[in-house]
Amino acid sequence: MSTTRERVYRLLRQRITTGEYAGGIRLVEEQIAEEVGVSRTPIREALQRLTSDGLVQRVRRGQLVVVSVDAEARAELHLLRVAFDEVAARSLSAKADRVDWAPLYALLDPLAAAMGEHGVGSPQFSLAHLDLHMAINRVAFSPTTSSFLERQAFLYPTDDYVQQSGHEPVSQHRALLDDLASGDQERALTAVRVHALRGHGNTTLTE
């Protein structure tokens, strides 16, 4: 399981790269810590890393502001996310019978709890959602590759998982795990494409 500092860093990075934190807004440690429900230390460390990443900029009097990520960059990041998810699906299909799927399915419980207690738009839900996708990557890839992926700004935004009829977030992620665990590569590939692109109505699925 990732440390609190890693989880907070991923959460804030996602908010910036998806545009939830718009370019130019000021980031205040105390406010973010209160919202996320952690101490200021992991928030401070995350903001320092994001500054090094070029996603946060220090301006006058030491204030930190978000660097704008435009629509073209977000589209590129989303395409990279789909590509890596497809590689993960191929990897998991090839070794589905050797994967311990129980811990992955268990991560649906905190996802459901966060949704029920705080709502889909909450940081608690976003953290649980990122935990699930990072765990899928860790199982799909070697430690070296999964570590690389966790440092990238690929998009796993919660607004991909809009509450469409028959596709509420927990059942949607359970279905994704079912497809990945099936051992059927085409089924798994289709599942990750649909899952990644749900909510992106102007994007078409391609082979």
N, C-alpha and C positions, 0 to 999 in steps of 0.2 A: 504493500500500500504506500502511496506517495505521502510525503511529509506535508504538513500544513502549508509551509512556504511554497512548495511546488504546486499545490492545489490552488492557492491564492494567486500565484503568478499566472497559471493557466487561465483562471477565471478572468483576471484583469486583461490579459492579452486577448482573450476572446472578445471581450466587450469593446476593445479598441478596434480589432480587425474586422468585426462585424458591423461597426458603426454605431453600436449601442452607446458607446462613449464617442460623441462627435468631436471632430477636430477643434481644438481651441478651448475646450472646457477645462477648468481647473480641477485637479485631483487633490483632495485633502485627506491625509492619513486618517484623522479622527473620524471623519464621516464614513469612509469606506470600512474602517474597522468595525464601527457600530453596525453598519448595514450587513456585513458579512458575518459578524459575530465572532471575531478573532481579536487578538491583541494587535497593537500597532506595529510590533516588530516584524511579523511576516509581511504586512502591508508595506512597510518601509523597504524591506529587502526586495519585494516584488517591483516596487516603483524604481528602485535603483537598477534592477535588471532590465526593466522596460526602457529606461533611459539609455542604457548601453545598447539595447536593441534598436534604438532610433524611433521607438513608438511613443515616447514621452520626452518632452523637452523642458529643461530648466530655464525659466525666464527671470524677469526682474524680482529682486528680493527673495530669490530662491524658490519661487512658486513653480509648481509642476503643471504643465498643460499637455493635453493629448495632441499628438501629431496626426493630421488628417490622413486617413486611408481612403482613397477614392474608389469609385465603383469598379473601375478597371482592375485595380489591385485585388479587390475583394473577389471579383470573378475569377481571376487567376488563382487565388488561394483556394477557391472552391473547386476548380478543376483539378488542382493538385490533391486535394482531399479525396475526390472521387477516384483518381488514379491510384493512390495509395490504398484506399479501401478495397479496390478491385484486386490489388496484389495480396492484401490480407485475406480476402475471400478465397483466392486460389490456394494460398498457403494452408488455410484452415481446412479447406475441402480435402486436401491431400493427406492430412493427418487427423481428420475428424475423429477417428476411432481411438486415437491416442491422447486426445485432449481431455482434461478434467473440466467438464462444462459446469459442474455444480457451483463453483465459486463465481462464475460469470452470471449464472441465473440468480444467485444470491444477491447480486448487486441491483436487481430489480426491486428488492425490498426497500432500500434507502431511497431509491428513485420514487417509489410510490409514497413513502412517508413524507418526503420533501414536497411532493405535489399536493398531498392531502393537507399538510400543515401550513405550507407557505405559498403554494401556487406555482404554476409553470414559469412565471416571470421572475421568480425569486432567485437570489444567489445560492440558496441551499439546493434548489433544483438544478441549477446550472452546474454546481460542483458535483452533485451525484451523477449527472449526465456525463460530464467529462470523465469522471472516475470510470464509468462503464466503458466508454469508448477507448480510453487509455488502456484499460485492462484487456480489451479485445486485441489491441495492438501488441500488448506484451505477450499474449498467448500465441498470436499469429507469427511473430518474428523472434529472432534471436535477441538477447539482451542488448547487444550493440545497436541493432537496427531500431528496436523499440525505444531505446534511450534517445537516439537521433530524432525519431518522430515526435517524442514528447517535447523536444526543444523547438519544434517548428510551429509556425503560426497557422497551421491548417485549420479550416473552419469546421467546428462542431457546434454551431449555434443552436440554442433551444428553439429559435423561431423556425427551424426546419420542421419541427414536430408540432405543427398546428393541430388543434383538436378537431380533425375531420371525423365524420361519422365512421365508426369502425376502426379508427386509427388513433385512439387516445394514446398518450405517450408510453405508458407502461406496456400495454398489449402490443404496441408497435415494436418496442424493443424486444419483447419476448418473441415475437414472430421473427425478428431479425436473427436472434440467437438460434431459433429453431432451424432457419434456413442455412445458417452457417454450420450448424452441427449435423446437417443432413448428409454430408459427404458428396452431395450432388453439386459439381462445380457450377454448372449453368444456373441452377436454382440460387446458389449463393451469390453469384455475380449479379443476377437480376435483382436480388434482394438489396444488396448494398447500393446499387444504382438508384433504385426506387427510394430507398431510405434517405440517401444523401440529397436527392433532388426533390423530395417532397417539400412543397412550399415554394419551389422555384418554378412557377408555372410557365415562364417563358423559356425554359430550358428543355431541350428534347433529349431523350435517351438515345444513345448511339452505341453501336458495337465497338 
